[in-house]
């Protein structure tokens, strides 16, 4: 049996919050013609009365039987690395539906929708040693640190099947023999796997 509860606070301000509210409004408008069940209507009434977001969250309930297709939307990007949007989207479209046993579909027809925001991208040097010259440092290994917010939305029930507001992955590469592209590719690969694992953990 599924357990649902309403989020009691609004989405933090900013572009991501506006997008989420707009998307939920669009979904409610599309569903209104078919009619709500009494249970769903009651949940929406509670959300409005409390001033929270008009959707609920499925906690540890597993993937509903009606979820058979998924749409993967390009992530919003709050970093200066604009190529990340396409690179992450391509990797998710290629791997996520198959890994979850779902079929890809467009946003308007999919049973579930994956969306997110790229919050941060940075390079760090966690491994280094003293150089041959005085006061010099030789970097041995660098890291690509990628942080995103992500959610999987059930379009029919207006529920969030799984989300993570601060998903962080780290890709590594050798400074002497490899490029940043190697670390970024590894970070994106790990990101896809984390999303797959997170979604499956709720099944």
N, C-alpha and C positions, 0 to 999 in steps of 0.2 A: 504494500500500500504506500502511496506517495505522500510525503509530508511537505506541505507548502507553507511558507511564511512570507509576509510582505516586508520589503525593506522600509525602514521607518525614516530614513534620511534621504534627502535628494541627492542626485549625482553631483559631485564637486563641479564648480564652475569651469568653464573652458570649452574648447572645441569638442572634446570627446563627450562631455556631458550633453551638449546640445545635440550632437549626432544621435546619441542613444535615445533621448526623449523624442526626437523627430521620428526615428525609426519605429518606436513603439506606437506613436500616434498614427503613423501610416498603416501599421498592422491592424490597429483597432478599427480604423476606418474601413479596411478591406474586409474585416470579419463581421462588421455590424449587420450586413445584409443577410447573413445566414442565421443570426440570433445566437445568444449566449445561453448556456445552461444556467439554472438558478445558482449553482455553486460558484461558477465563474463570475456571475454578476454580483454575487455577495462579496467575493474577494475584491472586485474592483471598487465596490462601494466603500469597503473598509479602507482601501488605499487612498481614495479621494478624501474621506473624512479625516484621516490622520495627516494628510498633506504630504504623503510619501509618494514614491514612484508607483505607477499603476501596473506593477508586475510582481510576480512571486518567484520564489527560489526553491528548486527541488533539491533537498539535502539527502545525499546518499541513497537515492531512490532507484538508480539505474536508468538506462535509456528507455523511454516509452516505446511501445511497439509501433506507433505510427511514424516514428522517425526513420525514414528510409532514404532520404536525400538531404544533401547539405550544400549550401552556397558559401563560398569563401570570398569575402570582400577584401579589396585592397586596404591595408592598414593606413590609418592616418599617421602622419609623420611629424613629430615635434623636434626632430634633429635637423642638422644641416646636411646630413648624408641622404640625399633624395633618392639615390639608387637603391636604398634599402627597401623602399616600398615595393618595387617591382621584383626584387630578388626574393624577398620573403613571400610575396604573393605567389610567385611561380613555384617555389618549393612547397608551399601548402597545397596549392591546387594539384600538383603532381602526386603528392604522397598522402595527404590527410584523408580524403574520401575512401581510398582503398584500404588504408590502415584501420579505419573505423568500420569497414564493411558497409559503407554507404555509397550511393550514386551521386555524382556531381549534378548540380542543377542551378538555375538562375535564382536570383534573390526573390523574385515575385512568386516562384512556384515551389521553392525548396521547403521541406519540412523543418529544417533547422538552418540557422545562419551563423557563421563564424565571422566576427569582426574584432577589431582591436586598434591599438594606438602604439606606435613606436615612441617610447618615452625618452630613452637615453642610449647613446652610443659613444664609447670612449676606448682609448688605447692605454694600456698600463704596461709597466716593465717590472714584473715581480721577481725576475731572476737576473742578477747582474754581479759583476765582480770588479775589483779594483784594476784599473788599466795600468799599462806599463809606465806611462808618464804620471808624474805626481799630480794628485787631485783629479785624475781622470777616471771615468767609469766605463766599463765595457758591458753593454747589454747582451745577455745571452738568450733570453726568451721574452716575448711580448704576449700580451693578451688582448683580445677583442671582447669587450664587455657590452652585452646587448640586453636592454630591459624593455619589456612591453607590458601593456594591459591587454587582456584578451577575454572574450566571452563567447559562449555558444548559446544561442537563443532558440527556444521552441516557438515557432511562429503560430502554431495552432492554439497553444495553451497560454501564450504570453508569459512564459517562464524561462528563467535562465537555468540551463542544464548544468553548466559549469563555467566558472570564471576565475581569473587570477589577476589582481590589480597591480602586482609587482613581480611578474615572472622574469627571472634573471638567468642568463646563460653566459658562459665564457668559452671562447675559442682561443686556442693557443697556437703560436708559430715561432720558429727559430729565427732570431733576428739576422743571423749570418747567412742563412741559406734559403729562407722562405720569405714570402711577402705578406702584407696585410690581408690580401685576398684569401690566402689560405686560412687565416684565423677567422675571417668573416664568414667564409663558407662553412667552417666547422661550427661556428656559433649559430648560424641559421639551421644547420642540420640538427643541432641539439635543441633548438627552439621548437622545431616541428615535433621532435620526439617527446618533449615535455608536454606539449599540447595534447598529443595522442595519449600519453600516459595519464594526464589529468582527466581527460574526457572518459577514458576507460575505467578510471578509478571510481567513477560515479555510476557504473553500470551494475 
